[in-house]
């Protein structure tokens, strides 16, 4: 039962580390959102989001 409690913490830790490793792309995405939030349109920051998402996914990929 204790292993079930530790699993979400381990996953959250991995996600935080992956996000930290992609901080420059995260900042670029955040700046894009901030600059367009009053006049947001669909896919306005898609390029920045895709770059950030891809980086995080690569960081989370299981190492073989």
mmCIF file of the N, C-alpha and C atoms, coordinates in Angstrom:
data_MODEL
# 
_entry.id   MODEL 
# 
loop_
_atom_site.group_PDB 
_atom_site.id 
_atom_site.type_symbol 
_atom_site.label_atom_id 
_atom_site.label_alt_id 
_atom_site.label_comp_id 
_atom_site.label_asym_id 
_atom_site.label_entity_id 
_atom_site.label_seq_id 
_atom_site.pdbx_PDB_ins_code 
_atom_site.Cartn_x 
_atom_site.Cartn_y 
_atom_site.Cartn_z 
_atom_site.occupancy 
_atom_site.B_iso_or_equiv 
_atom_site.pdbx_formal_charge 
_atom_site.auth_seq_id 
_atom_site.auth_comp_id 
_atom_site.auth_asym_id 
_atom_site.auth_atom_id 
_atom_site.pdbx_PDB_model_num 
ATOM 1   N N  . UNK A 1 1  ? 0.814  -1.188 0.000   1.00 0.00 ? 1  UNK A N  1 
ATOM 2   C CA . UNK A 1 1  ? 0.000  0.000  0.000   1.00 0.00 ? 1  UNK A CA 1 
ATOM 3   C C  . UNK A 1 1  ? 0.863  1.260  0.000   1.00 0.00 ? 1  UNK A C  1 
ATOM 4   N N  . UNK A 1 2  ? 2.018  1.252  0.626   1.00 0.00 ? 2  UNK A N  1 
ATOM 5   C CA . UNK A 1 2  ? 2.864  2.438  0.664   1.00 0.00 ? 2  UNK A CA 1 
ATOM 6   C C  . UNK A 1 2  ? 3.422  2.781  -0.715  1.00 0.00 ? 2  UNK A C  1 
ATOM 7   N N  . UNK A 1 3  ? 3.590  1.787  -1.592  1.00 0.00 ? 3  UNK A N  1 
ATOM 8   C CA . UNK A 1 3  ? 4.080  2.074  -2.937  1.00 0.00 ? 3  UNK A CA 1 
ATOM 9   C C  . UNK A 1 3  ? 3.055  2.859  -3.751  1.00 0.00 ? 3  UNK A C  1 
ATOM 10  N N  . UNK A 1 4  ? 1.763  2.679  -3.458  1.00 0.00 ? 4  UNK A N  1 
ATOM 11  C CA . UNK A 1 4  ? 0.729  3.443  -4.145  1.00 0.00 ? 4  UNK A CA 1 
ATOM 12  C C  . UNK A 1 4  ? 0.780  4.914  -3.756  1.00 0.00 ? 4  UNK A C  1 
ATOM 13  N N  . UNK A 1 5  ? 1.115  5.191  -2.536  1.00 0.00 ? 5  UNK A N  1 
ATOM 14  C CA . UNK A 1 5  ? 1.208  6.573  -2.078  1.00 0.00 ? 5  UNK A CA 1 
ATOM 15  C C  . UNK A 1 5  ? 2.428  7.271  -2.672  1.00 0.00 ? 5  UNK A C  1 
ATOM 16  N N  . UNK A 1 6  ? 3.489  6.557  -2.901  1.00 0.00 ? 6  UNK A N  1 
ATOM 17  C CA . UNK A 1 6  ? 4.719  7.149  -3.420  1.00 0.00 ? 6  UNK A CA 1 
ATOM 18  C C  . UNK A 1 6  ? 4.647  7.411  -4.920  1.00 0.00 ? 6  UNK A C  1 
ATOM 19  N N  . UNK A 1 7  ? 3.857  6.675  -5.657  1.00 0.00 ? 7  UNK A N  1 
ATOM 20  C CA . UNK A 1 7  ? 3.801  6.786  -7.115  1.00 0.00 ? 7  UNK A CA 1 
ATOM 21  C C  . UNK A 1 7  ? 3.445  8.195  -7.597  1.00 0.00 ? 7  UNK A C  1 
ATOM 22  N N  . UNK A 1 8  ? 2.373  8.835  -7.099  1.00 0.00 ? 8  UNK A N  1 
ATOM 23  C CA . UNK A 1 8  ? 2.055  10.194 -7.570  1.00 0.00 ? 8  UNK A CA 1 
ATOM 24  C C  . UNK A 1 8  ? 3.177  11.185 -7.281  1.00 0.00 ? 8  UNK A C  1 
ATOM 25  N N  . UNK A 1 9  ? 3.848  11.032 -6.162  1.00 0.00 ? 9  UNK A N  1 
ATOM 26  C CA . UNK A 1 9  ? 4.952  11.925 -5.819  1.00 0.00 ? 9  UNK A CA 1 
ATOM 27  C C  . UNK A 1 9  ? 6.092  11.744 -6.814  1.00 0.00 ? 9  UNK A C  1 
ATOM 28  N N  . UNK A 1 10 ? 6.385  10.508 -7.149  1.00 0.00 ? 10 UNK A N  1 
ATOM 29  C CA . UNK A 1 10 ? 7.457  10.221 -8.098  1.00 0.00 ? 10 UNK A CA 1 
ATOM 30  C C  . UNK A 1 10 ? 7.113  10.816 -9.467  1.00 0.00 ? 10 UNK A C  1 
ATOM 31  N N  . UNK A 1 11 ? 5.862  10.666 -9.889  1.00 0.00 ? 11 UNK A N  1 
ATOM 32  C CA . UNK A 1 11 ? 5.448  11.210 -11.183 1.00 0.00 ? 11 UNK A CA 1 
ATOM 33  C C  . UNK A 1 11 ? 5.499  12.723 -11.175 1.00 0.00 ? 11 UNK A C  1 
ATOM 34  N N  . UNK A 1 12 ? 5.066  13.334 -10.097 1.00 0.00 ? 12 UNK A N  1 
ATOM 35  C CA . UNK A 1 12 ? 5.109  14.798 -9.999  1.00 0.00 ? 12 UNK A CA 1 
ATOM 36  C C  . UNK A 1 12 ? 6.548  15.290 -10.019 1.00 0.00 ? 12 UNK A C  1 
ATOM 37  N N  . UNK A 1 13 ? 7.431  14.576 -9.352  1.00 0.00 ? 13 UNK A N  1 
ATOM 38  C CA . UNK A 1 13 ? 8.844  14.950 -9.341  1.00 0.00 ? 13 UNK A CA 1 
ATOM 39  C C  . UNK A 1 13 ? 9.432  14.867 -10.744 1.00 0.00 ? 13 UNK A C  1 
ATOM 40  N N  . UNK A 1 14 ? 9.091  13.816 -11.476 1.00 0.00 ? 14 UNK A N  1 
ATOM 41  C CA . UNK A 1 14 ? 9.578  13.681 -12.853 1.00 0.00 ? 14 UNK A CA 1 
ATOM 42  C C  . UNK A 1 14 ? 9.061  14.810 -13.733 1.00 0.00 ? 14 UNK A C  1 
ATOM 43  N N  . UNK A 1 15 ? 7.783  15.152 -13.571 1.00 0.00 ? 15 UNK A N  1 
ATOM 44  C CA . UNK A 1 15 ? 7.189  16.229 -14.358 1.00 0.00 ? 15 UNK A CA 1 
ATOM 45  C C  . UNK A 1 15 ? 7.843  17.568 -14.032 1.00 0.00 ? 15 UNK A C  1 
ATOM 46  N N  . UNK A 1 16 ? 8.095  17.828 -12.757 1.00 0.00 ? 16 UNK A N  1 
ATOM 47  C CA . UNK A 1 16 ? 8.755  19.078 -12.372 1.00 0.00 ? 16 UNK A CA 1 
ATOM 48  C C  . UNK A 1 16 ? 10.162 19.161 -12.956 1.00 0.00 ? 16 UNK A C  1 
ATOM 49  N N  . UNK A 1 17 ? 10.893 18.060 -12.931 1.00 0.00 ? 17 UNK A N  1 
ATOM 50  C CA . UNK A 1 17 ? 12.245 18.050 -13.489 1.00 0.00 ? 17 UNK A CA 1 
ATOM 51  C C  . UNK A 1 17 ? 12.206 18.262 -14.998 1.00 0.00 ? 17 UNK A C  1 
ATOM 52  N N  . UNK A 1 18 ? 11.277 17.617 -15.672 1.00 0.00 ? 18 UNK A N  1 
ATOM 53  C CA . UNK A 1 18 ? 11.154 17.773 -17.123 1.00 0.00 ? 18 UNK A CA 1 
ATOM 54  C C  . UNK A 1 18 ? 10.808 19.204 -17.486 1.00 0.00 ? 18 UNK A C  1 
ATOM 55  N N  . UNK A 1 19 ? 9.901  19.797 -16.726 1.00 0.00 ? 19 UNK A N  1 
ATOM 56  C CA . UNK A 1 19 ? 9.510  21.181 -16.975 1.00 0.00 ? 19 UNK A CA 1 
ATOM 57  C C  . UNK A 1 19 ? 10.683 22.122 -16.720 1.00 0.00 ? 19 UNK A C  1 
ATOM 58  N N  . UNK A 1 20 ? 11.442 21.866 -15.676 1.00 0.00 ? 20 UNK A N  1 
ATOM 59  C CA . UNK A 1 20 ? 12.601 22.702 -15.361 1.00 0.00 ? 20 UNK A CA 1 
ATOM 60  C C  . UNK A 1 20 ? 13.645 22.626 -16.469 1.00 0.00 ? 20 UNK A C  1 
ATOM 61  N N  . UNK A 1 21 ? 13.804 21.461 -17.061 1.00 0.00 ? 21 UNK A N  1 
ATOM 62  C CA . UNK A 1 21 ? 14.781 21.305 -18.137 1.00 0.00 ? 21 UNK A CA 1 
ATOM 63  C C  . UNK A 1 21 ? 14.343 22.010 -19.419 1.00 0.00 ? 21 UNK A C  1 
ATOM 64  N N  . UNK A 1 22 ? 13.094 22.394 -19.487 1.00 0.00 ? 22 UNK A N  1 
ATOM 65  C CA . UNK A 1 22 ? 12.555 23.086 -20.668 1.00 0.00 ? 22 UNK A CA 1 
ATOM 66  C C  . UNK A 1 22 ? 12.159 24.517 -20.322 1.00 0.00 ? 22 UNK A C  1 
ATOM 67  N N  . UNK A 1 23 ? 12.830 25.094 -19.360 1.00 0.00 ? 23 UNK A N  1 
ATOM 68  C CA . UNK A 1 23 ? 12.409 26.389 -18.829 1.00 0.00 ? 23 UNK A CA 1 
ATOM 69  C C  . UNK A 1 23 ? 12.431 27.510 -19.865 1.00 0.00 ? 23 UNK A C  1 
ATOM 70  N N  . UNK A 1 24 ? 13.406 27.514 -20.749 1.00 0.00 ? 24 UNK A N  1 
ATOM 71  C CA . UNK A 1 24 ? 13.465 28.579 -21.759 1.00 0.00 ? 24 UNK A CA 1 
ATOM 72  C C  . UNK A 1 24 ? 12.249 28.530 -22.682 1.00 0.00 ? 24 UNK A C  1 
ATOM 73  N N  . UNK A 1 25 ? 11.841 27.329 -23.062 1.00 0.00 ? 25 UNK A N  1 
ATOM 74  C CA . UNK A 1 25 ? 10.657 27.184 -23.917 1.00 0.00 ? 25 UNK A CA 1 
ATOM 75  C C  . UNK A 1 25 ? 9.382  27.513 -23.146 1.00 0.00 ? 25 UNK A C  1 
ATOM 76  N N  . UNK A 1 26 ? 9.379  27.193 -21.866 1.00 0.00 ? 26 UNK A N  1 
ATOM 77  C CA . UNK A 1 26 ? 8.244  27.535 -21.013 1.00 0.00 ? 26 UNK A CA 1 
ATOM 78  C C  . UNK A 1 26 ? 8.093  29.052 -20.911 1.00 0.00 ? 26 UNK A C  1 
ATOM 79  N N  . UNK A 1 27 ? 9.185  29.733 -20.750 1.00 0.00 ? 27 UNK A N  1 
ATOM 80  C CA . UNK A 1 27 ? 9.167  31.193 -20.663 1.00 0.00 ? 27 UNK A CA 1 
ATOM 81  C C  . UNK A 1 27 ? 8.688  31.800 -21.976 1.00 0.00 ? 27 UNK A C  1 
ATOM 82  N N  . UNK A 1 28 ? 9.162  31.272 -23.096 1.00 0.00 ? 28 UNK A N  1 
ATOM 83  C CA . UNK A 1 28 ? 8.733  31.776 -24.402 1.00 0.00 ? 28 UNK A CA 1 
ATOM 84  C C  . UNK A 1 28 ? 7.232  31.597 -24.594 1.00 0.00 ? 28 UNK A C  1 
ATOM 85  N N  . UNK A 1 29 ? 6.708  30.457 -24.180 1.00 0.00 ? 29 UNK A N  1 
ATOM 86  C CA . UNK A 1 29 ? 5.271  30.198 -24.282 1.00 0.00 ? 29 UNK A CA 1 
ATOM 87  C C  . UNK A 1 29 ? 4.495  31.147 -23.368 1.00 0.00 ? 29 UNK A C  1 
ATOM 88  N N  . UNK A 1 30 ? 4.969  31.313 -22.158 1.00 0.00 ? 30 UNK A N  1 
ATOM 89  C CA . UNK A 1 30 ? 4.321  32.222 -21.211 1.00 0.00 ? 30 UNK A CA 1 
ATOM 90  C C  . UNK A 1 30 ? 4.306  33.659 -21.707 1.00 0.00 ? 30 UNK A C  1 
ATOM 91  N N  . UNK A 1 31 ? 5.406  34.090 -22.294 1.00 0.00 ? 31 UNK A N  1 
ATOM 92  C CA . UNK A 1 31 ? 5.469  35.450 -22.839 1.00 0.00 ? 31 UNK A CA 1 
ATOM 93  C C  . UNK A 1 31 ? 4.499  35.622 -23.995 1.00 0.00 ? 31 UNK A C  1 
ATOM 94  N N  . UNK A 1 32 ? 4.376  34.617 -24.823 1.00 0.00 ? 32 UNK A N  1 
ATOM 95  C CA . UNK A 1 32 ? 3.439  34.679 -25.940 1.00 0.00 ? 32 UNK A CA 1 
ATOM 96  C C  . UNK A 1 32 ? 2.012  34.809 -25.417 1.00 0.00 ? 32 UNK A C  1 
ATOM 97  N N  . UNK A 1 33 ? 1.655  33.981 -24.448 1.00 0.00 ? 33 UNK A N  1 
ATOM 98  C CA . UNK A 1 33 ? 0.311  34.041 -23.861 1.00 0.00 ? 33 UNK A CA 1 
ATOM 99  C C  . UNK A 1 33 ? 0.073  35.415 -23.229 1.00 0.00 ? 33 UNK A C  1 
ATOM 100 N N  . UNK A 1 34 ? 1.053  35.901 -22.481 1.00 0.00 ? 34 UNK A N  1 
ATOM 101 C CA . UNK A 1 34 ? 0.906  37.194 -21.806 1.00 0.00 ? 34 UNK A CA 1 
ATOM 102 C C  . UNK A 1 34 ? 0.736  38.338 -22.797 1.00 0.00 ? 34 UNK A C  1 
ATOM 103 N N  . UNK A 1 35 ? 1.421  38.241 -23.918 1.00 0.00 ? 35 UNK A N  1 
ATOM 104 C CA . UNK A 1 35 ? 1.341  39.332 -24.893 1.00 0.00 ? 35 UNK A CA 1 
ATOM 105 C C  . UNK A 1 35 ? 0.033  39.328 -25.679 1.00 0.00 ? 35 UNK A C  1 
ATOM 106 N N  . UNK A 1 36 ? -0.665 38.203 -25.669 1.00 0.00 ? 36 UNK A N  1 
ATOM 107 C CA . UNK A 1 36 ? -1.875 38.086 -26.488 1.00 0.00 ? 36 UNK A CA 1 
ATOM 108 C C  . UNK A 1 36 ? -3.135 37.793 -25.681 1.00 0.00 ? 36 UNK A C  1 
ATOM 109 N N  . UNK A 1 37 ? -3.040 37.828 -24.365 1.00 0.00 ? 37 UNK A N  1 
ATOM 110 C CA . UNK A 1 37 ? -4.174 37.372 -23.560 1.00 0.00 ? 37 UNK A CA 1 
ATOM 111 C C  . UNK A 1 37 ? -5.436 38.205 -23.747 1.00 0.00 ? 37 UNK A C  1 
ATOM 112 N N  . UNK A 1 38 ? -5.311 39.474 -24.051 1.00 0.00 ? 38 UNK A N  1 
ATOM 113 C CA . UNK A 1 38 ? -6.508 40.305 -24.227 1.00 0.00 ? 38 UNK A CA 1 
ATOM 114 C C  . UNK A 1 38 ? -7.154 40.105 -25.591 1.00 0.00 ? 38 UNK A C  1 
ATOM 115 N N  . UNK A 1 39 ? -6.385 39.612 -26.518 1.00 0.00 ? 39 UNK A N  1 
ATOM 116 C CA . UNK A 1 39 ? -6.881 39.442 -27.874 1.00 0.00 ? 39 UNK A CA 1 
ATOM 117 C C  . UNK A 1 39 ? -6.517 38.041 -28.385 1.00 0.00 ? 39 UNK A C  1 
ATOM 118 N N  . UNK A 1 40 ? -6.759 37.039 -27.550 1.00 0.00 ? 40 UNK A N  1 
ATOM 119 C CA . UNK A 1 40 ? -6.350 35.671 -27.848 1.00 0.00 ? 40 UNK A CA 1 
ATOM 120 C C  . UNK A 1 40 ? -7.201 35.070 -28.960 1.00 0.00 ? 40 UNK A C  1 
ATOM 121 N N  . UNK A 1 41 ? -6.549 34.345 -29.818 1.00 0.00 ? 41 UNK A N  1 
ATOM 122 C CA . UNK A 1 41 ? -7.247 33.599 -30.859 1.00 0.00 ? 41 UNK A CA 1 
ATOM 123 C C  . UNK A 1 41 ? -6.707 32.172 -30.857 1.00 0.00 ? 41 UNK A C  1 
ATOM 124 N N  . UNK A 1 42 ? -7.477 31.281 -31.423 1.00 0.00 ? 42 UNK A N  1 
ATOM 125 C CA . UNK A 1 42 ? -7.078 29.877 -31.462 1.00 0.00 ? 42 UNK A CA 1 
ATOM 126 C C  . UNK A 1 42 ? -5.730 29.752 -32.160 1.00 0.00 ? 42 UNK A C  1 
ATOM 127 N N  . UNK A 1 43 ? -4.866 28.956 -31.579 1.00 0.00 ? 43 UNK A N  1 
ATOM 128 C CA . UNK A 1 43 ? -3.534 28.660 -32.111 1.00 0.00 ? 43 UNK A CA 1 
ATOM 129 C C  . UNK A 1 43 ? -2.619 29.882 -32.162 1.00 0.00 ? 43 UNK A C  1 
ATOM 130 N N  . UNK A 1 44 ? -2.914 30.922 -31.386 1.00 0.00 ? 44 UNK A N  1 
ATOM 131 C CA . UNK A 1 44 ? -2.084 32.129 -31.392 1.00 0.00 ? 44 UNK A CA 1 
ATOM 132 C C  . UNK A 1 44 ? -0.650 31.828 -30.949 1.00 0.00 ? 44 UNK A C  1 
ATOM 133 N N  . UNK A 1 45 ? -0.489 30.920 -30.018 1.00 0.00 ? 45 UNK A N  1 
ATOM 134 C CA . UNK A 1 45 ? 0.842  30.582 -29.506 1.00 0.00 ? 45 UNK A CA 1 
ATOM 135 C C  . UNK A 1 45 ? 1.155  29.106 -29.752 1.00 0.00 ? 45 UNK A C  1 
ATOM 136 N N  . UNK A 1 46 ? 0.624  28.575 -30.811 1.00 0.00 ? 46 UNK A N  1 
ATOM 137 C CA . UNK A 1 46 ? 0.772  27.151 -31.101 1.00 0.00 ? 46 UNK A CA 1 
ATOM 138 C C  . UNK A 1 46 ? 2.232  26.741 -31.266 1.00 0.00 ? 46 UNK A C  1 
ATOM 139 N N  . UNK A 1 47 ? 3.001  27.530 -31.985 1.00 0.00 ? 47 UNK A N  1 
ATOM 140 C CA . UNK A 1 47 ? 4.409  27.200 -32.217 1.00 0.00 ? 47 UNK A CA 1 
ATOM 141 C C  . UNK A 1 47 ? 5.162  27.072 -30.895 1.00 0.00 ? 47 UNK A C  1 
ATOM 142 N N  . UNK A 1 48 ? 4.952  28.022 -29.996 1.00 0.00 ? 48 UNK A N  1 
ATOM 143 C CA . UNK A 1 48 ? 5.623  28.013 -28.702 1.00 0.00 ? 48 UNK A CA 1 
ATOM 144 C C  . UNK A 1 48 ? 5.145  26.835 -27.849 1.00 0.00 ? 48 UNK A C  1 
ATOM 145 N N  . UNK A 1 49 ? 3.834  26.561 -27.903 1.00 0.00 ? 49 UNK A N  1 
ATOM 146 C CA . UNK A 1 49 ? 3.296  25.449 -27.131 1.00 0.00 ? 49 UNK A CA 1 
ATOM 147 C C  . UNK A 1 49 ? 3.861  24.121 -27.618 1.00 0.00 ? 49 UNK A C  1 
ATOM 148 N N  . UNK A 1 50 ? 3.882  23.927 -28.925 1.00 0.00 ? 50 UNK A N  1 
ATOM 149 C CA . UNK A 1 50 ? 4.396  22.667 -29.487 1.00 0.00 ? 50 UNK A CA 1 
ATOM 150 C C  . UNK A 1 50 ? 5.867  22.472 -29.105 1.00 0.00 ? 50 UNK A C  1 
ATOM 151 N N  . UNK A 1 51 ? 6.641  23.535 -29.165 1.00 0.00 ? 51 UNK A N  1 
ATOM 152 C CA . UNK A 1 51 ? 8.058  23.432 -28.794 1.00 0.00 ? 51 UNK A CA 1 
ATOM 153 C C  . UNK A 1 51 ? 8.208  23.014 -27.330 1.00 0.00 ? 51 UNK A C  1 
ATOM 154 N N  . UNK A 1 52 ? 7.445  23.656 -26.452 1.00 0.00 ? 52 UNK A N  1 
ATOM 155 C CA . UNK A 1 52 ? 7.492  23.333 -25.022 1.00 0.00 ? 52 UNK A CA 1 
ATOM 156 C C  . UNK A 1 52 ? 7.010  21.910 -24.773 1.00 0.00 ? 52 UNK A C  1 
ATOM 157 N N  . UNK A 1 53 ? 5.897  21.546 -25.373 1.00 0.00 ? 53 UNK A N  1 
ATOM 158 C CA . UNK A 1 53 ? 5.324  20.204 -25.200 1.00 0.00 ? 53 UNK A CA 1 
ATOM 159 C C  . UNK A 1 53 ? 6.300  19.127 -25.664 1.00 0.00 ? 53 UNK A C  1 
ATOM 160 N N  . UNK A 1 54 ? 6.915  19.331 -26.816 1.00 0.00 ? 54 UNK A N  1 
ATOM 161 C CA . UNK A 1 54 ? 7.870  18.360 -27.355 1.00 0.00 ? 54 UNK A CA 1 
ATOM 162 C C  . UNK A 1 54 ? 9.062  18.194 -26.426 1.00 0.00 ? 54 UNK A C  1 
ATOM 163 N N  . UNK A 1 55 ? 9.555  19.300 -25.907 1.00 0.00 ? 55 UNK A N  1 
ATOM 164 C CA . UNK A 1 55 ? 10.687 19.231 -24.978 1.00 0.00 ? 55 UNK A CA 1 
ATOM 165 C C  . UNK A 1 55 ? 10.325 18.429 -23.736 1.00 0.00 ? 55 UNK A C  1 
ATOM 166 N N  . UNK A 1 56 ? 9.171  18.722 -23.143 1.00 0.00 ? 56 UNK A N  1 
ATOM 167 C CA . UNK A 1 56 ? 8.746  17.999 -21.934 1.00 0.00 ? 56 UNK A CA 1 
ATOM 168 C C  . UNK A 1 56 ? 8.559  16.510 -22.239 1.00 0.00 ? 56 UNK A C  1 
ATOM 169 N N  . UNK A 1 57 ? 7.948  16.205 -23.377 1.00 0.00 ? 57 UNK A N  1 
ATOM 170 C CA . UNK A 1 57 ? 7.758  14.789 -23.742 1.00 0.00 ? 57 UNK A CA 1 
ATOM 171 C C  . UNK A 1 57 ? 9.091  14.082 -23.905 1.00 0.00 ? 57 UNK A C  1 
ATOM 172 N N  . UNK A 1 58 ? 10.060 14.751 -24.504 1.00 0.00 ? 58 UNK A N  1 
ATOM 173 C CA . UNK A 1 58 ? 11.385 14.143 -24.665 1.00 0.00 ? 58 UNK A CA 1 
ATOM 174 C C  . UNK A 1 58 ? 12.045 13.922 -23.324 1.00 0.00 ? 58 UNK A C  1 
ATOM 175 N N  . UNK A 1 59 ? 11.845 14.860 -22.396 1.00 0.00 ? 59 UNK A N  1 
ATOM 176 C CA . UNK A 1 59 ? 12.423 14.708 -21.063 1.00 0.00 ? 59 UNK A CA 1 
ATOM 177 C C  . UNK A 1 59 ? 11.774 13.550 -20.302 1.00 0.00 ? 59 UNK A C  1 
ATOM 178 N N  . UNK A 1 60 ? 10.488 13.323 -20.560 1.00 0.00 ? 60 UNK A N  1 
ATOM 179 C CA . UNK A 1 60 ? 9.752  12.263 -19.848 1.00 0.00 ? 60 UNK A CA 1 
ATOM 180 C C  . UNK A 1 60 ? 9.880  10.895 -20.508 1.00 0.00 ? 60 UNK A C  1 
ATOM 181 N N  . UNK A 1 61 ? 10.407 10.856 -21.716 1.00 0.00 ? 61 UNK A N  1 
ATOM 182 C CA . UNK A 1 61 ? 10.522 9.582  -22.428 1.00 0.00 ? 61 UNK A CA 1 
ATOM 183 C C  . UNK A 1 61 ? 11.402 8.630  -21.639 1.00 0.00 ? 61 UNK A C  1 
ATOM 184 N N  . UNK A 1 62 ? 10.987 7.410  -21.625 1.00 0.00 ? 62 UNK A N  1 
ATOM 185 C CA . UNK A 1 62 ? 11.764 6.388  -20.906 1.00 0.00 ? 62 UNK A CA 1 
ATOM 186 C C  . UNK A 1 62 ? 13.079 6.169  -21.629 1.00 0.00 ? 62 UNK A C  1 
ATOM 187 N N  . UNK A 1 63 ? 14.118 6.163  -20.841 1.00 0.00 ? 63 UNK A N  1 
ATOM 188 C CA . UNK A 1 63 ? 15.451 5.907  -21.388 1.00 0.00 ? 63 UNK A CA 1 
ATOM 189 C C  . UNK A 1 63 ? 15.616 4.407  -21.571 1.00 0.00 ? 63 UNK A C  1 
ATOM 190 N N  . UNK A 1 64 ? 16.062 4.006  -22.752 1.00 0.00 ? 64 UNK A N  1 
ATOM 191 C CA . UNK A 1 64 ? 16.207 2.575  -23.042 1.00 0.00 ? 64 UNK A CA 1 
ATOM 192 C C  . UNK A 1 64 ? 17.640 2.147  -22.831 1.00 0.00 ? 64 UNK A C  1 
# 
